[in-house]
Amino acid sequence: MNNEDPAFAPPQRTITKLAFDQRAIPEIAALLGATPTLAPFQLPGGEVHQLTVQRDEAPPTVLLTLWPTIRRIDAISQSATVVFTNVAMVELVEGVEVLFRRGSGEYLIVTIGGKVIVRA
C-alpha cells in the first residue's frame, strides 16, 4: 500500500467561514441537518434561534440556542451544558462539524453526530 497514492488520500473538505450573524443561521442548520426555529424567548432587537442535532441512531442529541445579537451559543447535550460567548466567526467543515470561534482563538465545536467539544 502506497500512502502517496491518491486513492488513499483523505477526502478534501470545504471549509466555509462566516461572520456569526443572522445570515449564518440557515447555513449552520443545513450543515448539522437541523431545522432552525425561533426560540420561545427573544431578545429586544434580536432574534434567538434554536435547532436540535439528532442522528437517526438516537443519542447524542444537542439543543443549540443561537444568539447572534449578543454573540452567544448555548449547547445542551446529555452530558454537558456549554454557554459560549464572544463568538466572532463560524467555520462550517463540510460533512463534519460547525466550529464557533472567538476572536481570541478559543472555540466550540458541534459535530454532525451531536458531539460537543470546547477548546478554551
BAFITOR-669509 format. One record per atom (N, C-alpha, C): residue number from 1; x, y, z. Coordinates in steps of 0.2 Angstrom, whole numbers, plus 5000, padded with zeros to 4 digits. Example, Ala and Ser with C-alpha at 12.3 -4.5 7.8 and 13.67 -1.06 7.14 Angstrom:
2
<mido pos="1" c1="5066" c2="4972" c3="5039"/>
<mido pos="1" c1="5062" c2="4978" c3="5039"/>
<mido pos="1" c1="5066" c2="4984" c3="5039"/>
<mido pos="2" c1="5064" c2="4989" c3="5035"/>
<mido pos="2" c1="5068" c2="4995" c3="5036"/>
<mido pos="2" c1="5064" c2="5000" c3="5039"/>
end
This chain:
120
<mido pos="1" c1="5004" c2="4994" c3="5000"/>
<mido pos="1" c1="5000" c2="5000" c3="5000"/>
<mido pos="1" c1="5004" c2="5006" c3="5000"/>
<mido pos="2" c1="5003" c2="5011" c3="4995"/>
<mido pos="2" c1="5007" c2="5017" c3="4995"/>
<mido pos="2" c1="5003" c2="5023" c3="4997"/>
<mido pos="3" c1="5006" c2="5026" c3="5003"/>
<mido pos="3" c1="5002" c2="5032" c3="5006"/>
<mido pos="3" c1="5002" c2="5038" c3="5001"/>
<mido pos="4" c1="5006" c2="5038" c3="4996"/>
<mido pos="4" c1="5006" c2="5043" c3="4991"/>
<mido pos="4" c1="5001" c2="5042" c3="4986"/>
<mido pos="5" c1="4998" c2="5037" c3="4985"/>
<mido pos="5" c1="4993" c2="5035" c3="4980"/>
<mido pos="5" c1="4987" c2="5039" c3="4982"/>
<mido pos="6" c1="4984" c2="5043" c3="4977"/>
<mido pos="6" c1="4978" c2="5047" c3="4978"/>
<mido pos="6" c1="4972" c2="5044" c3="4980"/>
<mido pos="7" c1="4972" c2="5037" c3="4979"/>
<mido pos="7" c1="4966" c2="5033" c3="4981"/>
<mido pos="7" c1="4966" c2="5033" c3="4989"/>
<mido pos="8" c1="4972" c2="5034" c3="4992"/>
<mido pos="8" c1="4972" c2="5033" c3="4999"/>
<mido pos="8" c1="4973" c2="5040" c3="5003"/>
<mido pos="9" c1="4972" c2="5045" c3="4999"/>
<mido pos="9" c1="4972" c2="5052" c3="5002"/>
<mido pos="9" c1="4965" c2="5053" c3="5006"/>
<mido pos="10" c1="4966" c2="5057" c3="5011"/>
<mido pos="10" c1="4960" c2="5059" c3="5015"/>
<mido pos="10" c1="4955" c2="5063" c3="5010"/>
<mido pos="11" c1="4949" c2="5063" c3="5011"/>
<mido pos="11" c1="4944" c2="5067" c3="5007"/>
<mido pos="11" c1="4946" c2="5075" c3="5008"/>
<mido pos="12" c1="4945" c2="5079" c3="5003"/>
<mido pos="12" c1="4946" c2="5086" c3="5004"/>
<mido pos="12" c1="4939" c2="5089" c3="5006"/>
<mido pos="13" c1="4939" c2="5092" c3="5012"/>
<mido pos="13" c1="4933" c2="5095" c3="5014"/>
<mido pos="13" c1="4933" c2="5103" c3="5013"/>
<mido pos="14" c1="4928" c2="5105" c3="5011"/>
<mido pos="14" c1="4927" c2="5113" c3="5010"/>
<mido pos="14" c1="4926" c2="5116" c3="5017"/>
<mido pos="15" c1="4929" c2="5121" c3="5019"/>
<mido pos="15" c1="4928" c2="5125" c3="5025"/>
<mido pos="15" c1="4926" c2="5132" c3="5023"/>
<mido pos="16" c1="4920" c2="5133" c3="5025"/>
<mido pos="16" c1="4917" c2="5140" c3="5024"/>
<mido pos="16" c1="4917" c2="5144" c3="5030"/>
<mido pos="17" c1="4919" c2="5150" c3="5030"/>
<mido pos="17" c1="4920" c2="5155" c3="5036"/>
<mido pos="17" c1="4915" c2="5160" c3="5035"/>
<mido pos="18" c1="4911" c2="5161" c3="5040"/>
<mido pos="18" c1="4906" c2="5166" c3="5040"/>
<mido pos="18" c1="4906" c2="5170" c3="5047"/>
<mido pos="19" c1="4904" c2="5176" c3="5046"/>
<mido pos="19" c1="4903" c2="5180" c3="5052"/>
<mido pos="19" c1="4897" c2="5177" c3="5056"/>
<mido pos="20" c1="4897" c2="5177" c3="5063"/>
<mido pos="20" c1="4892" c2="5175" c3="5067"/>
<mido pos="20" c1="4886" c2="5180" c3="5067"/>
<mido pos="21" c1="4881" c2="5180" c3="5062"/>
<mido pos="21" c1="4876" c2="5184" c3="5062"/>
<mido pos="21" c1="4870" c2="5180" c3="5060"/>
<mido pos="22" c1="4864" c2="5184" c3="5059"/>
<mido pos="22" c1="4858" c2="5181" c3="5057"/>
<mido pos="22" c1="4859" c2="5177" c3="5050"/>
<mido pos="23" c1="4863" c2="5179" c3="5046"/>
<mido pos="23" c1="4864" c2="5176" c3="5039"/>
<mido pos="23" c1="4867" c2="5169" c3="5040"/>
<mido pos="24" c1="4871" c2="5168" c3="5045"/>
<mido pos="24" c1="4874" c2="5161" c3="5046"/>
<mido pos="24" c1="4869" c2="5156" c3="5049"/>
<mido pos="25" c1="4864" c2="5158" c3="5051"/>
<mido pos="25" c1="4859" c2="5153" c3="5054"/>
<mido pos="25" c1="4857" c2="5147" c3="5050"/>
<mido pos="26" c1="4854" c2="5149" c3="5044"/>
<mido pos="26" c1="4852" c2="5143" c3="5039"/>
<mido pos="26" c1="4858" c2="5139" c3="5037"/>
<mido pos="27" c1="4864" c2="5142" c3="5036"/>
<mido pos="27" c1="4870" c2="5138" c3="5034"/>
<mido pos="27" c1="4872" c2="5133" c3="5040"/>
<mido pos="28" c1="4872" c2="5135" c3="5046"/>
<mido pos="28" c1="4874" c2="5131" c3="5052"/>
<mido pos="28" c1="4869" c2="5125" c3="5052"/>
<mido pos="29" c1="4862" c2="5127" c3="5052"/>
<mido pos="29" c1="4857" c2="5122" c3="5052"/>
<mido pos="29" c1="4858" c2="5117" c3="5046"/>
<mido pos="30" c1="4859" c2="5119" c3="5040"/>
<mido pos="30" c1="4859" c2="5114" c3="5035"/>
<mido pos="30" c1="4865" c2="5110" c3="5036"/>
<mido pos="31" c1="4871" c2="5112" c3="5038"/>
<mido pos="31" c1="4877" c2="5108" c3="5039"/>
<mido pos="31" c1="4875" c2="5102" c3="5044"/>
<mido pos="32" c1="4872" c2="5104" c3="5050"/>
<mido pos="32" c1="4870" c2="5100" c3="5055"/>
<mido pos="32" c1="4864" c2="5096" c3="5054"/>
<mido pos="33" c1="4861" c2="5097" c3="5048"/>
<mido pos="33" c1="4855" c2="5093" c3="5047"/>
<mido pos="33" c1="4849" c2="5094" c3="5051"/>
<mido pos="34" c1="4848" c2="5101" c3="5053"/>
<mido pos="34" c1="4843" c2="5103" c3="5058"/>
<mido pos="34" c1="4839" c2="5108" c3="5054"/>
<mido pos="35" c1="4833" c2="5109" c3="5057"/>
<mido pos="35" c1="4828" c2="5115" c3="5055"/>
<mido pos="35" c1="4828" c2="5120" c3="5061"/>
<mido pos="36" c1="4831" c2="5126" c3="5059"/>
<mido pos="36" c1="4831" c2="5131" c3="5064"/>
<mido pos="36" c1="4824" c2="5134" c3="5065"/>
<mido pos="37" c1="4822" c2="5135" c3="5072"/>
<mido pos="37" c1="4816" c2="5138" c3="5073"/>
<mido pos="37" c1="4817" c2="5144" c3="5078"/>
<mido pos="38" c1="4813" c2="5149" c3="5078"/>
<mido pos="38" c1="4813" c2="5154" c3="5083"/>
<mido pos="38" c1="4812" c2="5151" c3="5090"/>
<mido pos="39" c1="4817" c2="5153" c3="5095"/>
<mido pos="39" c1="4816" c2="5151" c3="5102"/>
<mido pos="39" c1="4810" c2="5154" c3="5105"/>
<mido pos="40" c1="4807" c2="5151" c3="5110"/>
<mido pos="40" c1="4801" c2="5153" c3="5113"/>
<mido pos="40" c1="4802" c2="5160" c3="5117"/>
<mido pos="41" c1="4808" c2="5162" c3="5117"/>
<mido pos="41" c1="4810" c2="5168" c3="5121"/>
<mido pos="41" c1="4814" c2="5172" c3="5116"/>
<mido pos="42" c1="4814" c2="5179" c3="5116"/>
<mido pos="42" c1="4818" c2="5183" c3="5111"/>
<mido pos="42" c1="4821" c2="5188" c3="5115"/>
<mido pos="43" c1="4826" c2="5191" c3="5112"/>
<mido pos="43" c1="4829" c2="5197" c3="5114"/>
<mido pos="43" c1="4826" c2="5204" c3="5111"/>
<mido pos="44" c1="4826" c2="5209" c3="5115"/>
<mido pos="44" c1="4824" c2="5215" c3="5112"/>
<mido pos="44" c1="4829" c2="5217" c3="5106"/>
<mido pos="45" c1="4826" c2="5218" c3="5100"/>
<mido pos="45" c1="4830" c2="5220" c3="5095"/>
<mido pos="45" c1="4834" c2="5214" c3="5091"/>
<mido pos="46" c1="4833" c2="5208" c3="5093"/>
<mido pos="46" c1="4837" c2="5202" c3="5090"/>
<mido pos="46" c1="4834" c2="5196" c3="5091"/>
<mido pos="47" c1="4834" c2="5192" c3="5086"/>
<mido pos="47" c1="4831" c2="5185" c3="5086"/>
<mido pos="47" c1="4835" c2="5180" c3="5089"/>
<mido pos="48" c1="4832" c2="5175" c3="5092"/>
<mido pos="48" c1="4836" c2="5170" c3="5095"/>
<mido pos="48" c1="4833" c2="5163" c3="5092"/>
<mido pos="49" c1="4838" c2="5159" c3="5090"/>
<mido pos="49" c1="4836" c2="5153" c3="5086"/>
<mido pos="49" c1="4838" c2="5147" c3="5090"/>
<mido pos="50" c1="4834" c2="5142" c3="5088"/>
<mido pos="50" c1="4836" c2="5135" c3="5091"/>
<mido pos="50" c1="4836" c2="5130" c3="5086"/>
<mido pos="51" c1="4840" c2="5125" c3="5087"/>
<mido pos="51" c1="4840" c2="5119" c3="5082"/>
<mido pos="51" c1="4842" c2="5113" c3="5086"/>
<mido pos="52" c1="4839" c2="5107" c3="5084"/>
<mido pos="52" c1="4841" c2="5101" c3="5088"/>
<mido pos="52" c1="4845" c2="5097" c3="5083"/>
<mido pos="53" c1="4851" c2="5094" c3="5085"/>
<mido pos="53" c1="4855" c2="5090" c3="5081"/>
<mido pos="53" c1="4854" c2="5083" c3="5084"/>
<mido pos="54" c1="4851" c2="5079" c3="5079"/>
<mido pos="54" c1="4848" c2="5072" c3="5081"/>
<mido pos="54" c1="4850" c2="5068" c3="5075"/>
<mido pos="55" c1="4854" c2="5062" c3="5077"/>
<mido pos="55" c1="4856" c2="5057" c3="5072"/>
<mido pos="55" c1="4851" c2="5052" c3="5072"/>
<mido pos="56" c1="4850" c2="5048" c3="5067"/>
<mido pos="56" c1="4845" c2="5043" c3="5066"/>
<mido pos="56" c1="4846" c2="5038" c3="5071"/>
<mido pos="57" c1="4852" c2="5036" c3="5073"/>
<mido pos="57" c1="4854" c2="5031" c3="5078"/>
<mido pos="57" c1="4853" c2="5033" c3="5085"/>
<mido pos="58" c1="4849" c2="5038" c3="5086"/>
<mido pos="58" c1="4847" c2="5041" c3="5093"/>
<mido pos="58" c1="4853" c2="5045" c3="5096"/>
<mido pos="59" c1="4854" c2="5044" c3="5103"/>
<mido pos="59" c1="4859" c2="5049" c3="5106"/>
<mido pos="59" c1="4866" c2="5049" c3="5102"/>
<mido pos="60" c1="4869" c2="5054" c3="5102"/>
<mido pos="60" c1="4868" c2="5060" c3="5106"/>
<mido pos="60" c1="4864" c2="5065" c3="5103"/>
<mido pos="61" c1="4860" c2="5069" c3="5107"/>
<mido pos="61" c1="4856" c2="5075" c3="5104"/>
<mido pos="61" c1="4858" c2="5081" c3="5107"/>
<mido pos="62" c1="4859" c2="5086" c3="5103"/>
<mido pos="62" c1="4861" c2="5093" c3="5106"/>
<mido pos="62" c1="4856" c2="5098" c3="5104"/>
<mido pos="63" c1="4854" c2="5102" c3="5109"/>
<mido pos="63" c1="4850" c2="5108" c3="5108"/>
<mido pos="63" c1="4854" c2="5114" c3="5108"/>
<mido pos="64" c1="4854" c2="5117" c3="5102"/>
<mido pos="64" c1="4858" c2="5123" c3="5101"/>
<mido pos="64" c1="4854" c2="5129" c3="5101"/>
<mido pos="65" c1="4855" c2="5134" c3="5105"/>
<mido pos="65" c1="4852" c2="5140" c3="5105"/>
<mido pos="65" c1="4857" c2="5145" c3="5103"/>
<mido pos="66" c1="4855" c2="5149" c3="5097"/>
<mido pos="66" c1="4860" c2="5153" c3="5094"/>
<mido pos="66" c1="4857" c2="5161" c3="5095"/>
<mido pos="67" c1="4862" c2="5165" c3="5098"/>
<mido pos="67" c1="4860" c2="5172" c3="5100"/>
<mido pos="67" c1="4865" c2="5176" c3="5096"/>
<mido pos="68" c1="4864" c2="5177" c3="5090"/>
<mido pos="68" c1="4869" c2="5181" c3="5086"/>
<mido pos="68" c1="4870" c2="5188" c3="5088"/>
<mido pos="69" c1="4864" c2="5191" c3="5091"/>
<mido pos="69" c1="4864" c2="5198" c3="5093"/>
<mido pos="69" c1="4869" c2="5199" c3="5099"/>
<mido pos="70" c1="4870" c2="5194" c3="5103"/>
<mido pos="70" c1="4874" c2="5195" c3="5109"/>
<mido pos="70" c1="4880" c2="5190" c3="5108"/>
<mido pos="71" c1="4881" c2="5187" c3="5102"/>
<mido pos="71" c1="4887" c2="5183" c3="5100"/>
<mido pos="71" c1="4888" c2="5177" c3="5105"/>
<mido pos="72" c1="4882" c2="5174" c3="5107"/>
<mido pos="72" c1="4882" c2="5168" c3="5111"/>
<mido pos="72" c1="4879" c2="5162" c3="5108"/>
<mido pos="73" c1="4882" c2="5156" c3="5110"/>
<mido pos="73" c1="4879" c2="5149" c3="5109"/>
<mido pos="73" c1="4878" c2="5146" c3="5115"/>
<mido pos="74" c1="4872" c2="5143" c3="5116"/>
<mido pos="74" c1="4871" c2="5138" c3="5121"/>
<mido pos="74" c1="4870" c2="5131" c3="5118"/>
<mido pos="75" c1="4874" c2="5126" c3="5120"/>
<mido pos="75" c1="4874" c2="5119" c3="5118"/>
<mido pos="75" c1="4873" c2="5115" c3="5124"/>
<mido pos="76" c1="4867" c2="5112" c3="5123"/>
<mido pos="76" c1="4864" c2="5107" c3="5129"/>
<mido pos="76" c1="4864" c2="5100" c3="5126"/>
<mido pos="77" c1="4868" c2="5096" c3="5129"/>
<mido pos="77" c1="4868" c2="5089" c3="5127"/>
<mido pos="77" c1="4867" c2="5085" c3="5133"/>
<mido pos="78" c1="4867" c2="5078" c3="5133"/>
<mido pos="78" c1="4865" c2="5074" c3="5138"/>
<mido pos="78" c1="4871" c2="5074" c3="5144"/>
<mido pos="79" c1="4877" c2="5076" c3="5142"/>
<mido pos="79" c1="4882" c2="5075" c3="5147"/>
<mido pos="79" c1="4885" c2="5082" c3="5149"/>
<mido pos="80" c1="4883" c2="5088" c3="5145"/>
<mido pos="80" c1="4885" c2="5094" c3="5147"/>
<mido pos="80" c1="4881" c2="5100" c3="5144"/>
<mido pos="81" c1="4881" c2="5105" c3="5148"/>
<mido pos="81" c1="4878" c2="5112" c3="5145"/>
<mido pos="81" c1="4884" c2="5117" c3="5145"/>
<mido pos="82" c1="4885" c2="5119" c3="5139"/>
<mido pos="82" c1="4890" c2="5124" c3="5137"/>
<mido pos="82" c1="4887" c2="5131" c3="5135"/>
<mido pos="83" c1="4889" c2="5136" c3="5138"/>
<mido pos="83" c1="4887" c2="5143" c3="5136"/>
<mido pos="83" c1="4894" c2="5146" c3="5134"/>
<mido pos="84" c1="4894" c2="5148" c3="5127"/>
<mido pos="84" c1="4900" c2="5150" c3="5124"/>
<mido pos="84" c1="4898" c2="5157" c3="5121"/>
<mido pos="85" c1="4902" c2="5162" c3="5124"/>
<mido pos="85" c1="4901" c2="5169" c3="5122"/>
<mido pos="85" c1="4906" c2="5172" c3="5118"/>
<mido pos="86" c1="4905" c2="5178" c3="5116"/>
<mido pos="86" c1="4910" c2="5182" c3="5112"/>
<mido pos="86" c1="4912" c2="5178" c3="5105"/>
<mido pos="87" c1="4907" c2="5175" c3="5102"/>
<mido pos="87" c1="4908" c2="5171" c3="5096"/>
<mido pos="87" c1="4909" c2="5177" c3="5090"/>
<mido pos="88" c1="4914" c2="5176" c3="5087"/>
<mido pos="88" c1="4915" c2="5181" c3="5081"/>
<mido pos="88" c1="4914" c2="5178" c3="5074"/>
<mido pos="89" c1="4916" c2="5171" c3="5074"/>
<mido pos="89" c1="4916" c2="5168" c3="5067"/>
<mido pos="89" c1="4913" c2="5161" c3="5068"/>
<mido pos="90" c1="4910" c2="5159" c3="5062"/>
<mido pos="90" c1="4908" c2="5152" c3="5062"/>
<mido pos="90" c1="4912" c2="5149" c3="5056"/>
<mido pos="91" c1="4915" c2="5143" c3="5057"/>
<mido pos="91" c1="4918" c2="5139" c3="5052"/>
<mido pos="91" c1="4914" c2="5132" c3="5051"/>
<mido pos="92" c1="4911" c2="5132" c3="5044"/>
<mido pos="92" c1="4907" c2="5126" c3="5043"/>
<mido pos="92" c1="4912" c2="5121" c3="5039"/>
<mido pos="93" c1="4913" c2="5115" c3="5042"/>
<mido pos="93" c1="4918" c2="5110" c3="5039"/>
<mido pos="93" c1="4913" c2="5105" c3="5036"/>
<mido pos="94" c1="4913" c2="5105" c3="5029"/>
<mido pos="94" c1="4908" c2="5101" c3="5025"/>
<mido pos="94" c1="4908" c2="5094" c3="5028"/>
<mido pos="95" c1="4902" c2="5091" c3="5029"/>
<mido pos="95" c1="4901" c2="5084" c3="5031"/>
<mido pos="95" c1="4904" c2="5082" c3="5038"/>
<mido pos="96" c1="4906" c2="5087" c3="5042"/>
<mido pos="96" c1="4909" c2="5085" c3="5048"/>
<mido pos="96" c1="4907" c2="5089" c3="5055"/>
<mido pos="97" c1="4907" c2="5096" c3="5054"/>
<mido pos="97" c1="4906" c2="5100" c3="5060"/>
<mido pos="97" c1="4905" c2="5107" c3="5059"/>
<mido pos="98" c1="4902" c2="5111" c3="5064"/>
<mido pos="98" c1="4902" c2="5118" c3="5064"/>
<mido pos="98" c1="4907" c2="5120" c3="5070"/>
<mido pos="99" c1="4911" c2="5125" c3="5069"/>
<mido pos="99" c1="4916" c2="5127" c3="5074"/>
<mido pos="99" c1="4914" c2="5135" c3="5075"/>
<mido pos="100" c1="4912" c2="5136" c3="5081"/>
<mido pos="100" c1="4911" c2="5143" c3="5083"/>
<mido pos="100" c1="4917" c2="5146" c3="5086"/>
<mido pos="101" c1="4920" c2="5151" c3="5083"/>
<mido pos="101" c1="4927" c2="5154" c3="5086"/>
<mido pos="101" c1="4926" c2="5161" c3="5089"/>
<mido pos="102" c1="4929" c2="5161" c3="5094"/>
<mido pos="102" c1="4930" c2="5168" c3="5097"/>
<mido pos="102" c1="4936" c2="5171" c3="5094"/>
<mido pos="103" c1="4936" c2="5178" c3="5094"/>
<mido pos="103" c1="4942" c2="5182" c3="5091"/>
<mido pos="103" c1="4948" c2="5180" c3="5094"/>
<mido pos="104" c1="4948" c2="5178" c3="5101"/>
<mido pos="104" c1="4954" c2="5176" c3="5104"/>
<mido pos="104" c1="4957" c2="5169" c3="5103"/>
<mido pos="105" c1="4953" c2="5165" c3="5099"/>
<mido pos="105" c1="4956" c2="5159" c3="5097"/>
<mido pos="105" c1="4952" c2="5153" c3="5100"/>
<mido pos="106" c1="4949" c2="5153" c3="5106"/>
<mido pos="106" c1="4945" c2="5148" c3="5108"/>
<mido pos="106" c1="4939" c2="5146" c3="5104"/>
<mido pos="107" c1="4937" c2="5140" c3="5104"/>
<mido pos="107" c1="4931" c2="5138" c3="5100"/>
<mido pos="107" c1="4927" c2="5132" c3="5103"/>
<mido pos="108" c1="4921" c2="5132" c3="5101"/>
<mido pos="108" c1="4916" c2="5127" c3="5102"/>
<mido pos="108" c1="4915" c2="5123" c3="5096"/>
<mido pos="109" c1="4915" c2="5117" c3="5096"/>
<mido pos="109" c1="4913" c2="5113" c3="5090"/>
<mido pos="109" c1="4907" c2="5109" c3="5092"/>
<mido pos="110" c1="4902" c2="5109" c3="5087"/>
<mido pos="110" c1="4897" c2="5104" c3="5087"/>
<mido pos="110" c1="4897" c2="5100" c3="5081"/>
<mido pos="111" c1="4898" c2="5093" c3="5081"/>
<mido pos="111" c1="4898" c2="5089" c3="5076"/>
<mido pos="111" c1="4892" c2="5087" c3="5073"/>
<mido pos="112" c1="4891" c2="5084" c3="5067"/>
<mido pos="112" c1="4885" c2="5082" c3="5064"/>
<mido pos="112" c1="4882" c2="5076" c3="5068"/>
<mido pos="113" c1="4887" c2="5073" c3="5071"/>
<mido pos="113" c1="4885" c2="5067" c3="5075"/>
<mido pos="113" c1="4882" c2="5069" c3="5082"/>
<mido pos="114" c1="4882" c2="5075" c3="5084"/>
<mido pos="114" c1="4880" c2="5078" c3="5090"/>
<mido pos="114" c1="4885" c2="5078" c3="5096"/>
<mido pos="115" c1="4891" c2="5078" c3="5095"/>
<mido pos="115" c1="4896" c2="5079" c3="5100"/>
<mido pos="115" c1="4897" c2="5086" c3="5101"/>
<mido pos="116" c1="4899" c2="5088" c3="5107"/>
<mido pos="116" c1="4901" c2="5095" c3="5109"/>
<mido pos="116" c1="4908" c2="5095" c3="5112"/>
<mido pos="117" c1="4912" c2="5099" c3="5109"/>
<mido pos="117" c1="4919" c2="5100" c3="5111"/>
<mido pos="117" c1="4921" c2="5107" c3="5112"/>
<mido pos="118" c1="4924" c2="5108" c3="5117"/>
<mido pos="118" c1="4926" c2="5115" c3="5119"/>
<mido pos="118" c1="4934" c2="5115" c3="5120"/>
<mido pos="119" c1="4937" c2="5120" c3="5116"/>
<mido pos="119" c1="4944" c2="5122" c3="5117"/>
<mido pos="119" c1="4944" c2="5129" c3="5120"/>
<mido pos="120" c1="4946" c2="5130" c3="5126"/>
<mido pos="120" c1="4946" c2="5137" c3="5129"/>
<mido pos="120" c1="4952" c2="5137" c3="5133"/>
end
